[in-house]
Amino acid sequence: MLPGSRRVSLRFLTMSSNLPLIACSLEGDDQRARLAEWTELISHATAREGTDGGVRYSFAPDDELETRINMLAAAEHACCAFLEFDVRRAGDGVELSVTAPADAQEALRFIFEI
């Protein structure tokens, strides 16, 4: 050690991966563009129903639409990790379920207009 210096011990805290950060990494125009993408996509839904902690949209069976749903859900999860998405074939269509923890329900309602 150098004369006059002192040893400092740093302790790093690790956040639990179970704690969702209620924030979006998109800003300004990108955020507005993403919301417009969701509005356009959801306009194709044949049904909407509230679920425990979220919402479920039903869509007609369409491979191209299913691909768009999966791509948009993945992009949204990348910037808003507190949202959980489930896209699946269900009966004769495609279902998109979106859920959020209790403290992120306001954000979910804003994004998905519920």
CORSULGI-V675704 format. One record per residue. N is the residue number from 0. RES is the residue in one letter. PHI is phi as a letter, one per 30 degrees, with the letter a starting at -180 (999 if undefined). PSI is psi in degrees with one decimal (* if undefined). Layout:
n res phi psi
N RES PHI PSI
N RES PHI PSI
//
This chain:
n res phi psi
0 M 999 151.3
1 L d 149.9
2 P e 136.1
3 G i -6.3
4 S c 163.8
5 R b 155.6
6 R d 131.3
7 V c 129.7
8 S c 123.5
9 L c 135.3
10 R c 123.4
11 F c 135.5
12 L c 137.8
13 T c 126.2
14 M d 144.1
15 S d 137.6
16 S d -7.5
17 N d -7.1
18 L c 107.0
19 P d 140.5
20 L c 121.2
21 I d 80.8
22 A a 153.9
23 C c 136.1
24 S d -7.3
25 L d 153.3
26 E b 155.9
27 G h -114.7
28 D d -37.1
29 D d -39.6
30 Q d -45.3
31 R d -40.8
32 A d -41.3
33 R d -44.1
34 L d -38.4
35 A d -37.6
36 E d -44.4
37 W d -43.6
38 T e -44.7
39 E d -45.4
40 L d -46.3
41 I d -24.4
42 S d -17.7
43 H d -4.6
44 A d 141.4
45 T c -17.1
46 A a 155.5
47 R b 136.4
48 E b 140.0
49 G d 144.4
50 T b 174.1
51 D d 106.0
52 G i 10.9
53 G a -144.9
54 V b 150.7
55 R b 129.6
56 Y c 140.6
57 S c 141.6
58 F b 154.7
59 A d 155.0
60 P d 118.1
61 D a 113.1
62 D e -41.5
63 E d -42.6
64 L d -40.5
65 E d -40.6
66 T d -43.9
67 R d -42.2
68 I d -47.6
69 N d -42.7
70 M d -42.5
71 L d -39.3
72 A d -42.0
73 A d -42.2
74 A d -40.3
75 E d -41.1
76 H d -31.1
77 A d -33.5
78 C c -20.9
79 C b 73.9
80 A d -13.9
81 F d -13.6
82 L c 139.3
83 E c 134.8
84 F b 142.5
85 D b 117.0
86 V c 128.1
87 R a 155.6
88 R d 132.6
89 A b 113.5
90 G h -118.5
91 D c 33.0
92 G a -164.8
93 V b 136.5
94 E c 139.1
95 L c 118.6
96 S c 135.0
97 V b 128.7
98 T b 160.0
99 A b 153.7
100 P d 164.1
101 A e -40.7
102 D d 2.8
103 A c 11.5
104 Q d -35.3
105 E d -41.9
106 A d -42.2
107 L e -46.1
108 R d -37.8
109 F d -49.7
110 I d -43.7
111 F c 12.5
112 E h 49.0
113 I c *
//
